[in-house]
Structure formats: structure tokens, C-alpha cells
């Protein structure tokens, strides 16, 4: 395994770090100030368009897409350190057109979309003209097991009829969000892995109703929020189906592999920024006659944080390398492992940073409280920790299972 950045990654990283220093960090307060002034927590602030224009001018655009026809053509391993850098700021990914859920949706459209679907939806997404959402999680069932899904997609002549109740549909409250990829059941009697399909649903279709936005630990996080959405007798053309009926699980796996690299590296970026803030604060505060940096417990937290961040980064880079060389199937255990490890590390590091900041750490004077909410959410989003641990344990135990024992399920 060789994790040395390619020459192209090093060049892009240098440009990205300069962009972050010149445009992202200085504009964080401007961004949230413009949102607050508008009175709409999901307002799209003008400063974001200014940053997007500058990012495009510098060639820092659609870096996540490995398909050179649509994006930068970087491998997972090449993109990973860039994703980490963008994770240091909540506004950086969108400025580079590399924000979830658009990234995963663009990957789906690039790989599985028809030429017409790509023209209508992928192209405006690639240009940063619109945004999108992904409707999968449901409030009535344990959505960590997708076989529980109740959403129905039924063929009716040249149309599909959709009835679904979804929530945590991120981004749907933004006026710039125009399209949803919805996952639902097309054939409840088929094999469990062929029951589901994904379909494109424009948000202005009759019957689509955004019920409410859901705060995350009290935060309305901007970027279109996290929405509860009802799809009641929604009709869309049959040509809106993605990859054919029954392809939903396969598409989901293709989407989630790279997406988890992105999430995990951004989480590591969050942890690194929290680490910087923690170390700075440790020298600024002097309780009981000496700086916090000279307190043994604080030094222990800093040492543990550095160790944990490095471990999580190396595991994520290994996973990216495996995905590039052996595909998603060859990296199954590692994909689950990083999804557990990176958010846990980020949460621990941010929590220590909050503790060192004292009361300030719980306020909005520092980014730590919002970062903690985001990192903690990742322990549930894209599959809770327990599901990933179950998957890891099942695959590991299978290698040791006596042949006379029934096959583990």
C-alpha cells in the first residue's frame, strides 16, 4: 500500500489550502451573518456564489467525481486528502460543488442515469445551478434495515405512482433544491435485494409536500435543512426510473462506498480543526497559576487526540486505496470500519476541545458545538454504528466458522 499523494493531489491541495485561507475561513462569519439577516435559516447567501465563482476559476470544482467526463477524474485515494481539507469548514464543500447529498446523487446520475436524465439533472448539478436531495429514511420503521422500507413505487402505464413518508431528507427545504432521488419498493415479492428501486422525483411535482425541517441537536444547519417529506399519489414519467426496477440496492451500494470516504475524511478534517482550536486554547487559559497546556490531563487529551486522528486517517486512506484497487466488494470490512471509527474519533476530539474551551465551547462564539452536532449525527447517518459493527463481525467470524455450523446470517 502506498498512500503518498500523487503530484496532481499535491498541486490541488496547495491550491485548496490557499483557497481556504483566502476565501473560506474569512467568509464563515459573513456566510452565517447573511443567513441570519435574511430571517430564513435556509437562505442561500450571496457570498457562497462568490466563493463558487472563485473556486471554479481556480479549477477547484467537482473534485469528487472520478469520471473525467463529468469531474476531476481523481481516484478515491487522490480525493481523500482534499475531502479532509474541506471538512475543516461547513461551508467549504458547497463552495467547491463537493457537498453531500449532491455528490452521491451526481455519482448515481453519472453512472446509472440515461442521457436524458443526465441532461435534465446532472448537468445543472455539475454547474452548481441547482441542488438535490436523497429520500430514503422513514419515520415509521427502523430504516437501518432497508428491508423494512414502506415507500411504494408502482407502475401505472407510462408513469410510476409513488406513495412514501420520508424524513431526514437533507437539503429539501432549500429553494435551490429541485430534484429528489427516492428509494422505495417496486416488487415486495421479489428477492429482498431486488425489491427496491430508485426514481427521480422533481420537488415541484403535485403531491410532494415538505412537512417540516428537523433540527439537529437544536441546530437548523442551513444548506436546506433535514426534512420530513410526504409523497402522496405522486406521478412521474416511467423514464424517471434509475437503472431499472429492482436496481435500488445495487445503486445504493455503489453510492455509499465513495460517499463514506468523503464523510469520513471530512470528519477527520473537523477533528483536525478542533485539535487546532484545542491546542491554541490550552495556551490561552491559565487556571490555578499555569496554562492549561501544562496540565497533565490536558496533555493526555492532546496526545490521545493526535493518536486517534492519525489512526482514523490511515484506516480511511487504506480503505480508499482498496476501493481503487479491489472495488467496493474488496473493501467491505474497511468501509464499515471507517464509518464507525472516523465519526467516533471526531466526536471525542471535538468533545475534548469543548471541555478545554469551557463555557465558550458550548456557545456559537466557536464552531465546536456545531461541529459536535455534525460529527455525532454521522454515527447514525448512512447506517448506525451498530449495523456496521454487526457487518464487520459477521464477515470476520465467517472466516473461523466450523463447517458443520449453519451459515451465519
N, C-alpha and C positions, 0 to 999 in steps of 0.2 A: 504494500500500500504506500502510495506517495501522495501526500497532502500538500505538496508545495504548490503555491498559486501559479497558474500559468502567466505568461507575460501579459496576455490580454487582461486577466483579472487584476494583476498588479497595476496596470495602466488605468483601468476603470476605477479601482479602489482609490488610487491617488486623486483622480478627478472627483470621485464621490465624497471623499473626506473634505476636499476643498469646497464642494457644493454645500455640504452640511454646515461647515464653519461660516461660509459667506451668506447663505440664504435660509437654511432650515432653522438652526438654533436661534438666530436673531429674530426670526419671524414667528416663533411659537407664541409669544405673548400677543403679537399682532393678530395672529390667526384666531386665538380664543377671544381676544378683545372684539374683533369684528363679529364673531358669532354672538357674543353677549349683547353687543349693541343692537343687533338685528332683532332681538327678542325671540328668535327661533333657534332652539338648540341644534337643529339640523340644517341651518343655513350654510350655504356654500360661500365661504368668504372670498372676496376678490384676490386676496394675497395668494391663495392657492393657485389660481390661474397664472399669476405672475411667476410663481415658482415652477409650475409645469412648463411654461414657455422657456424658462432658463434651462431647465433640465433637458428639454428637447434640443435646445441649441448646443448643449454640451455633449449630446449623444448618450445621455443617461436616461433612456426611455425603453420601456418594455424589456428590461434586462432579464426577466424571469423566464421568457419563452425560449425553449431550446430549438424550436422550429425557425430556421433562418428566414423563411419566407415571411414570417409574422413578427419575429422578435430578434433578440441579440444573438441567438444561436449558442448560448453558453450551456455547458453541461451543468448537472446538479452541483458537482464539486466546484466548478468555477463560480457559480452564482452564490454559493453558500456564504462566503465572507462578505459579499455585498449585501445580502439579506441581513446579516448580523449588523452591519453598519446602519442600515435603515431602521432597524429595531430600536436604535437609541432614541428615536423621536417618534411620537404617534402620528406626526403629520408627514414624515418623510416618504413612506411607501406610496401614498397617493400622488405626491409631487413627482414621482418617477413612473407613475402609472403601473405600480407594482403592488397595489393594495388588495387584500382579500375583501370580499369574496370574488372580486373581478378576476384576479389571477387564475383561480381554479376554473371559473366559468369560461374565460378565454382559452384555457388549455383544452377544455371539453369541446368548445366550438372549433378550435384549430384541428383537433384530432378526429372528432366524430361529426362535425357539422357538415351539412350539404353546402354546395357553392352558394345557394340562395340564402341559407341561414348565416353563412359567413358574411355575405354581402350586407344583409339587413342588420346583423347584430355584432358580429366580431369586428368588422371594420370600424364602426363608431366607437366600440370599446377600446380598440387599439389606438384610436386617435384621442382618447380621453374625453370624448364629447358627451358620453352618457356613462351611467353606472348600472350595476346589475345586482341581483340577489339570488340566494340559493334556498329553496323551500324544502326542507327535509324533516326537521324535528317537529314532533306533535305533542300537544299538552296532555292528551288523554291516555297515552301509553308510554311505556318505558322505551324511549327511542334509541337507547343504547343497543337494543336488539331490533334491527331493521325489519325482521320478520313480523313484528308487531304492527307495522305501519297500517293505518286505516285509510289513507288517501286513495281514492279510486279514479282511474283514468279509463274510460270506456269508449270504445269505437262506436261511432254513430254515423254511418255513411262516409262522407268526406271530411268528417270532423271527429274530434275527441271531446267527450263530456267529462269535466273534472269537478269533483267534489272533495274538498280537503280542508282540514283545520290545522294550520301550521303556526309555530311560534319560533322565536329566536331566528327569524329570517332577517339577517343583518343587512342593513342598508336600505330597506324598503321604504323608509319614511322620507328619504331624500327626493326632492322634486326632479333630480337628475337620474334617479333610478327608473329605468324604462322597461326592463325585462327580467323575468324570473325563470330560473331553471327549477322545475318542480319534480320531485321524485314521488311516485305513487305506484299502486298495484294495478296492473293491466290484466293479469290472469291469476286469481287466487288459487287455482287448482294446479298450477304448474309446479315444477321443481322449485324449492324455496329460493334458489339463486337465479331463477328465470321468471319470477313473478312480477318483478318491478321494472319500471321504465322511467325515463326522464323525458320531459317535454318542455318546450319553450312557451311561456305564458306572458305576453305583454301586460304590464300592470294597468293599462287603461282598458283592458277587456271587461265588458259587463260581467258582474258577479264577483269581481275581485274587490275585497274590502279590507283595508288596513284597520284593524280593531283598535290597536293601541301600540305604543312603544314601551318596551320593558327596560327599566333602569338596571344597571349592573352595579351592585353594592351602592346604590344611590346615585350613580353617575349616569347621566344621559350623555353618551360619549361622543356625540357628533357623528359625522360620516354616515348619516342616515339611520342611526339607532339600530335597535334589535326589536323586530316587530312580531306581533300576533296578527296573522292574516287568514281571512276566510275566503275560500274559493267555492262559491255556491252556483252550481249549474253553469260553470264557465265553459264556453265553447271556443275551441281554437281549431284551425285547419289541421288535417291529418299530416300535412307536410311539416308541422312543428315538432314531430317526434324526433328524438335524438338517437341515432344508432339502431333504430328498430325496436319493436316491442320485446320486452324481456332482457334488454341490454343494460338495465339500470345498475345492477350490482357491478358488472364489469367496468362500466364507466366510472362508478364511484371509486373503485379501487385505483383506476388509472389517475383519477383526480386527486385522491387523498395522499398518494405516495409523495409526489413532489411538494404538495401543499404542506405536508408535515415537516419537510425540510425547511420550508420557508418560515412556518410558525416557530419551529424550534430555534433556528438561527436568529430570528427576530427576538425571541425570548432571551437568548444569550446576550444580544445587544442591549436589551433592557437591563439585564443583570450587570453588564459592564458599566452602564451609565450610573446605576445605583451604587456600584462599587466606587466609582469616581467621587460621587457625592458623599458617600460614607467616609472615605479617606480624608477628603477636604474638611468635612465637618469635625472629624476626630481631632484635627489640629486647631480648629477654631474655638472649641469649647473647653473650658478648664475648671471642672468641678473639683472640689477638695484639693485645690492647690496645684494641680498639674493637668496638662491637656489630656483629653480622652485617649489620644493616641498613645499615651504612656500607661494606660490602664491595661492590666493583663487580660481581662475579659474581652476588651475591645480588640486587642491584638489577636486574640484567639478567633474572634469573629472574622477579622480581616483575612487571616491565614486560611480558615476554613472556606471562606468565600472564594478566594483565589483558586484553591484546590478544586472546589466543586465546579467552578466556571470552566476551568481547563479540561476537566474530565468530560463535562457535558459537550464542550466544543469538539473534542476529539472523537467522541462517540457519534456525534452528528456528522462530522466530516467523513468518518468511516462509512456511515450509512449512505451518504451522498455518493461516495466512491463505489460502493456496492451496487447502488441503483444504476450508476453509469456503466458498470462492467457486467453485472449479472441480472439487471432488471429488477422490477418491484418484487417479484417472487423470490429472488435471491437475497433480498434484504428484508424479508418479512419480520423476522425477530427484531432486527435493529430498528426498523421503522416504528414498531410498537415501543421499543425500549426508549428511543429518544423522546417519544411523545409523553412518556412518564417522566423521564429524567430532566429534560430542559425546563419545563414549567415548574417542577419542584425546586430545582436549583434557583431559578429566577425568583420564585416566591420567597425562599429562605433568605437570599441575598437582599432583596428589597425590604423584607421584614427587619433584618438587622440594621439596614440603613435608616429605616423609620425610627427604630429604637434609639439610634445614636443621635438623630435629629430631635428627639424628644417631641414636645407638642407640635413643633413646626412640621414634623414628618407626617402628621395626620391632617395637615391643612393643605390648601391649594397653593400655598406660597412656594412649595416644592412639588415636583412631579411625582413624588414617591407614592402617595396614596392612590392616585390614578393608575400608576404602573402596577401597584399591587393588585388592584381590582382586575386589570387586564391579565396579569400573569395567573392569578387564581382561577379566572374563568377558563384558561387553557387546560386546566386539569379536568374539565368537563367537556369542553368543546372538542369536536372531532373524535368523540369516544372518551368516556371517563377512564381514569387511571386503572380502575379495577378490571375493565374489559381488556385493556391492553396487557395487563399482568396475567390475566387468565389465558390470553392467546399465547404469550411467551411461555408460560408454564406448560401448557398443553403440548406445544411443539418440542420443548426441551424434554419433557417426560416421555414423549413418544419414542425418543432415541434409546431409552432404557427399558421400555416396556417388554415384559416377558411375552413370548409368542402365544402362550396358552391363555393370556388375559384378553378380555374383549377390547376391541379398539377404543381408545379414548375419544370422547366426543366433547 
